[in-house]
């Protein structure tokens, strides 16, 4: 039951990520330029993931550290599957999708994945 509840928490990340993308495209790009909008957006999304986890994970009940690691791995897998599936369905090539994993381009998608992976364990420690 805790895994199912953790998936429901992960589902909360999706609309936040979509809104974050809209914020980047419609506000940040114009305000601070594309060069800075992408990394700022990555930091904002990673922070939102930690915040959602901090607010909702305790509602599942007591979880051991091993369970938090499992939840982080599950969330990361679901995120990668979601990005790959909808990225390819949206007409992006695999090369375009993999380019997001290069932080030298300003894209901090790796930070978002790290937040997704680590937030359950970090929240448990807090």
N, C-alpha and C positions, 0 to 999 in steps of 0.2 A: 504494500500500500504506500510506503514511503517513496518508492521509486516512481509510482504513478503521480503522487503529489509533486515530486521534484520535476517531473515532465511538465506538469501544469505551470510550475514556476518558470521553467525554460520557455514555455509558450509566451510568457509575458515579455520576454526579450524581443520577440519578433516585432510587435508594433512600435516598441521603443526604438529599435534599430531603423525601422522605416521612417519614423518621425525624425530621427537623428540625420538620416540621409537627406530628408527634405529640408531640414534646418541648414545643413551644409550647402545644398544647392541653391536655396532661395534666400538665405540670409548671410551665412559666413563667406561664401564666394564673393559676394558683392562688398561685404564689409571689410574683409581682411585679405582677399585675393585667394585664388585657387591653391597657391603654393602653401599657404598656412591653414586653409580651411580643412584640408584632408587630415593632417595630424591632429588638429584641434578636435575634429569630429571623432577621431579614434580615441582620444583621451576622454571625451565626453561620453562616448558609448561604453568604454571600459568602466568608467565611474558609475554610470547608470546600472550596469550589470552588478557591480558590487553593492550598490544601494538596494536594488531589487532583492538580491540574495540576502542582504542584512535584514530587510524588512520581512521577507516571506519564509526563508528557510527555517527559522525557529518555530514557525507554526506547524511544521511537520512533526515536531516532537524531538526527543533526544536522539541524536545521531552520533554514532562513534566516528572517530577520525577515518577509519577504513571505509565507512559508508559515505563520508564526505568526499573522499578520493574517488569512490565509484561514481558518485553523482557528478563530480567535475569531469570525469572521463566521459560519462554518458552525455552531458551537456555539450562537451566539445565535439564528440562524434556527431550528435544531432545538428550542431551548428555547421560543421563541415559538410554533412550530407545535404542540409538545407541550401547552403550556398552553392554547392556543386549542381544540385538538381535544378534550382531556379535560375542559376547563372547560365547553364547550358540551355535550358528551356527558353530563356530570354534572348537567345541568339549570341551569347558571348562564347568565344572559343576557350578551350582549356588553357591556352597560353595567356589569354587576357585574365582569366580567373587566377592563374598562378602568379601573375605580376603583382597582385595585391599582397603577396607574402614577402615582398622586398621592401623593407622599411627605408631603404636608401632613396626610394621614390617619394617619400613623405607619407606613404600609406602605413598606418599603424595597426593594420588588421591583425598582425601577430600579437600586439598588445591586447586587443579585444579577445583573441583566443586564449591568451594567458589569463586574463581576468575570468573568462568563462571556466577555465580549468581549475583555477586556484581559489575562486571566491567562496565555494562551500567550505573548504578547509580553513581559510582565513577567517571567515565569519564564525566558525566553530571555535577557533582559538580566542576570538574577541569575547 
